Amino acid sequence: MAVRSFERSLLGDLYAWDLVPQVDPLKWVFHLRLCRHITKEEVPFFRSLLKEWCEANDAIYKKSHWDKWDFKAIILIKGLGPIRENDPFQAS
């Protein structure tokens, strides 16, 4: 799950996370909450990390929004099936 990559990169600043299903079963909202405010400079990193994870797991990063300590991103999965947990950042 992408959360492990965020936990490693945020060095303990990740307070909570959630993966919120929507009415459309192929659409999810990935919600991160930090222990501190998210800086404008960090947002491109969050987006690129999430895009890489989506590409490795047959999903599409659509868009995101951040405010203070919350980062929310819309993720579209390409089909229902087994859960994919490919980590594009882990060495083989």
N, C-alpha and C positions, 0 to 999 in steps of 0.2 A: 504494500500500500504506500502511496505517496507520503503518508504521514511520517513514516520512518525517515524518509529523506529530509523532510522539514524539521523533524526533531533533531537530527544530526546537525543540520545547517544553522539552526537557531540557538544552539548551545544552551538548552534549558529554558528558553523564553516562550515555548509553546505551552499554553495553559490548558487548552481543550480543543477538541475538533469534533466534527460531526459530518456525516454524509447524509443529506436530507433528500429522500425521494420526492418526486413531484407527481402530478396527475399522470403525466406521460412516463411510462416505465423506462424509457430510454434516456430520460433527462434527470440529472441529479444536481444538487447544489453542495459543493464541497466548502465547508465552513471551518476556518481556523480562527482561534482566539488566542492572542498573545498576552503575556503578563505585562507588556509595555506597549506604548504606541508604535504603530508601524510607520516607518519613515517613507517619504516619497521615493527615496533612492533604493529602497528594498523591493518595491513593487515589481519592477522589471525582472528581478531575480526570481521572485515568487512565480510570476507568470511563465518564465522560461523553464523553471523546474517542473511546473505542472504540465506544460506543453510536451516536454520530453517524456514525462511519465505517461501521458495520454497516448502518445505515438507508440510507445512500447506495449501498451495494453489495449490496442484497438478501440480507442476512444478519441473524442475530439474536445479540445479545450475551446469553448465558445467565447466567453467573456468573463470579466471579473470586476469586482467593486471592493474597495477598501475604505474603512473609516475608523480612525483611532486605533483600536486594538483588534478589529475584526477584518478578515479577508474572506470574501465569498466569491466562488467561481462556479460558473455553469459548465457542467461536463455532460457531453452526449455520448452514450455508449452506442456502438454500431449494431448490436444485437443482443438478445437475451441468450444466456448460456452459462457455462461455468465461469466462476470468478477468475479473472486474470490478475496475477500479482507479479508481473515481470518488473524487475528493478533495473532501469537503464543505467544506474549509477554504481551498481555493484560489480566488482571485477569477477570474471568467470573463473 
